[in-house]
Amino acid sequence: MDLNDSTSLAELMSRYVSTETGFGVPKDGWRICLAHEFKEKRKPFQAKDVSLTNMIEHVSLGVRYLRWWYRKTQVEKKAPFIDMFRALPLRQIYGAPLGGIGGGSITRGWRGDFCRWQLNPGMYHYKTVIANQFTVCLRRCDQTVYQQVLSMERPPTLQGWNWGYCGEYAFYHALYPRAWTVYHLPGQNVTLTCRQVSPVIPHDYKDSSLPVAVFVWDIENKNDYALDVSIMFTMVNGSGHKDDKSGGHWNEPFHLEKDGESVSGVLLHHQMPVNPYTLCIAAREKSGQEISHQTAFSPKGTCSALWSDLMTDGRLDSPKDSSPPTQKGEEVAAALAVSCSVPANSHNSVEFSLAWDMPKITFGSRERIYERRYTHYYGTKGDAAPSLSHYALTHYSKWEESIDEWQRPILQDGSLPAWYKSALFNELYFVVDGGTVWVELPEDADISGGLRPEDGGLPAQPEVVKDYGRFAYLEGQEYRMYNTYDVHFYASFALIMLWPKLALSVQYDIAGSVVQHDPTERLNLMNGRYSPVKTRGVVPHDIGDPDDEPWVRANAYMIHDTADWKDLNLKFVLQVYRDYYLTQDEQYLKDMWPICQVIMETELKFDKDGDGLIENSGYADQTYDGWKVTGPSAYCGGLWLASVCMMCKMARVLNCESVYQRYRDILERGRAAFDKLLWNGKYYNYDSSGQSMSNSVMSDQCAGHWFLRASGLGYDDYQVAFPKEKICSALKSVFDLNVMSFSDGQMGAVNGMRPEGVPDRSSVQSDEVWVGVVYGLAATMIHEGMIEEGMHTAEGCYRAVWERMGMAFQTPEAYCEKGIYRSLAYMRPLSIWAMQLALNNRPNHGKTTDKDVGQD
């Protein structure tokens, strides 16, 4: 199962010519030589990639979308929530993002570039800011013998600097939330290891909210003489956006001493009318080291003066005054250097931090002001950057202890393959880099939707939301909708296992929206009809677009009539009991119970013939909304039966016997109908229509059963909705056909496969591989004891995405067998944590601890 690990590592590291392994770099993780070039170059799925058959079928949709897209982009001057004409091109450059959860994110690529920015909430800016660099200066006997920008780039600007570091002497290693870059300096017998640390710590709701990261530089001098070494950190005031030149930005040096520890650095104040912020580069003062700075320099032209300043004595001039505000059209940057002596054949280290302070935010419509979660501890005045830097530089070692304690049991588990350990932790990048926002709940906020507890609703301010704030992450960086619920269904395993209070907060937000009604009529692009934005009794598709006003206007998705989605409601019910099972939060279950009953009453309207099974028509399934379905289906039907099981279970927990008896009766009838209509002796048919493609093998056909097993339900009592022999047969069919008969079994599971062993190409989604669905499928296999099959299935996705396609830290929603991918940096692959939950529940695996399963 793990035989290809050495081969894959050899490919990604094939151009590495040094023998240096770096200082303290772990064995497990994703490793790549800085000189590596990915051979496979894929293109994004766009409108032109729709097949002729599907194009003819959806021509009206295409015309309506084009009209809407034109009005959005050319008239309103806004970015579409999904842009089919301007998909992101693949840049095979990204690495582990910097910062904690919900305070904005900055991504540093695996070659060291600061290249992806999300400071304005949910809105991404993809720009490599070339002046943002680390530079090393080596001195011996008061003479500079080597000075190099640690970048392979050779830009047309800043030509006074020494660019073009040879990437064959360096490698990058990521095990999120940490990453290491090892630079061997050719001819100098010196090796630098830059370790970046972000405060992403399970079950920690304070430090994990902080917008800060630390860079620890370990310097190994393997010469028989001492060296003086300086590391310089340069940073532009801005993010490479056009507003960097809007004028009014300024820098100032600072020094902060507290509790016997001192830090010094430069504050870069970015003065914007909307969402102003301060960047901060800082260093920790240590005995025998010297911190120097350059408050301001222009990142244009040759910039020879700064280079010469460092080369002269390994230090910068350190002016004491602030810089004047920039004029329109000007940019300004700052530099910080730390100098130390490294004895012969010895080691020393220096520590930098990068922080950003944007305490108050508004979304695109600018209707409301929100306070980020970290302001609970650091205030809202916009003066927190020095304190954030001081805290990070004096506490990062404790962060690393917590990270080690969390990761160690998994990393030391010899039964788990190396690729899985890398995938499990590195896919967590999206919790930070998913356009994520984490904000305080305003004192006057009411999330109940207007229905009070005495009337079957929620408290205006549930305790978990009041204490831990509101949380939202995008469906994907290209699919700009917050908390897209059908996708969150898969991704939520990461939250409920690692930050369960945030998972519950999301559920309360969704529950409050269920009872709301927005009668505003809008056009549904799929059918051309008008319908209300939000229907009462229905789970919203999402809580809004960051370019509009999330939490105020839900359902940014406007392709279909969201009142029709059956699986959204079912996924809410399934998550309610799973969350209760993993947290044992009784108040949460009591609060959600009346909402679940409202939802199930809505669903029962679709049981038109009274057989206990709901029916679908058209595209009435949100997850696979491009794949037509007629009548009861394996996917929605399975989710329905699982939800009925959950209602029975919750009714018993809450002593609601009449409700239990009602749903037990529905379950008996529904199970019989499900088997009669969909079971074909080997697997569950895609749908019950009897049409030519209705017997396609759907990789996700056991999704409902997956949630039952993840929630601790077995095969006894009323859990017999899915008999074990049928589930195992269905999973074997999926493995044999969707996995092993697709691309030689090396790319995961294709969504739809024909019984004869060719992909189902009847829709734009059926012949795709969805990474997050594959991880969920693998988890289901593991629950059923098919551990080898589950691991092989998931391994195909990891190898394809991280090792062949060059999509590290931007795992897409989907890819086809050849050439095409869709929606980079997507939420659903966080479902890999469902695999870990299944592995935790293996027989003889040992008692699962509270922190393994989500209790705080």
Salt bridges, closest charged atoms under 4 A:
ASP5 OD1 - ARG799 NH2 2.69
GLU11 OE2 - LYS39 NZ 3.99
GLU20 OE1 - LYS222 NZ 2.57
ASP28 OD1 - LYS27 NZ 3.32
GLU37 OE2 - ARG111 NH2 3.33
GLU40 OE2 - ARG42 NE 2.64
ASP49 OD1 - LYS48 NZ 3.70
GLU57 OE2 - LYS628 NZ 3.40
GLU76 OE2 - ARG71 NE 3.77
GLU76 OE1 - LYS72 NZ 3.39
ASP83 OD2 - ARG86 NE 3.06
GLU168 OE2 - ARG15 NH2 3.46
ASP207 OD1 - LYS206 NZ 3.43
ASP218 OD2 - ARG195 NH1 3.26
ASP218 OD1 - HIS347 NE2 2.76
ASP243 OD2 - HIS241 ND1 3.45
ASP243 OD1 - HIS270 NE2 3.05
ASP244 OD1 - HIS270 NE2 3.81
GLU252 OE2 - HIS269 NE2 2.79
GLU261 OE2 - ARG284 NH2 2.89
GLU285 OE2 - HIS255 ND1 3.13
GLU290 OE1 - ARG315 NE 2.53
GLU331 OE2 - LYS300 NZ 3.20
GLU351 OE1 - ARG284 NH1 3.37
GLU351 OE2 - LYS286 NZ 3.87
GLU367 OE2 - ARG553 NH2 2.44
GLU400 OE2 - ARG178 NH1 2.86
GLU400 OE2 - ARG195 NE 2.88
ASP404 OD1 - ARG178 NH2 2.59
ASP413 OD2 - ARG842 NH2 3.49
ASP433 OD2 - ARG116 NH2 2.72
GLU440 OE1 - ARG373 NH1 2.90
GLU440 OE2 - HIS376 ND1 2.68
ASP446 OD2 - ARG452 NH2 2.88
GLU463 OE2 - LYS466 NZ 3.29
ASP486 OD1 - HIS541 NE2 3.91
ASP509 OD1 - ARG470 NH2 2.75
ASP542 OD2 - HIS541 ND1 2.56
ASP545 OD1 - ARG480 NE 2.85
ASP547 OD1 - LYS78 NZ 3.94
ASP548 OD1 - ARG553 NH2 2.79
ASP567 OD2 - LYS571 NZ 3.18
ASP579 OD1 - ARG578 NH2 2.77
GLU601 OE2 - ARG662 NH1 2.26
GLU657 OE1 - ARG652 NE 3.49
ASP665 OD2 - ARG669 NE 3.22
GLU668 OE2 - ARG664 NE 3.17
GLU668 OE1 - ARG671 NH2 2.69
ASP675 OD2 - LYS726 NZ 2.79
ASP717 OD1 - ARG664 NH1 3.55
ASP736 OD2 - LYS732 NZ 2.71
GLU756 OE2 - ARG754 NE 3.77
ASP767 OD2 - ARG761 NH1 3.11
GLU768 OE1 - ARG822 NH2 2.72
GLU784 OE2 - HIS705 NE2 2.75
GLU784 OE2 - ARG709 NH1 2.59
GLU784 OE1 - LYS724 NZ 3.10
GLU795 OE2 - ARG799 NH2 2.98
GLU803 OE2 - ARG799 NH1 3.01
GLU813 OE2 - ARG828 NH2 2.74
ASP856 OD1 - HIS203 ND1 2.48
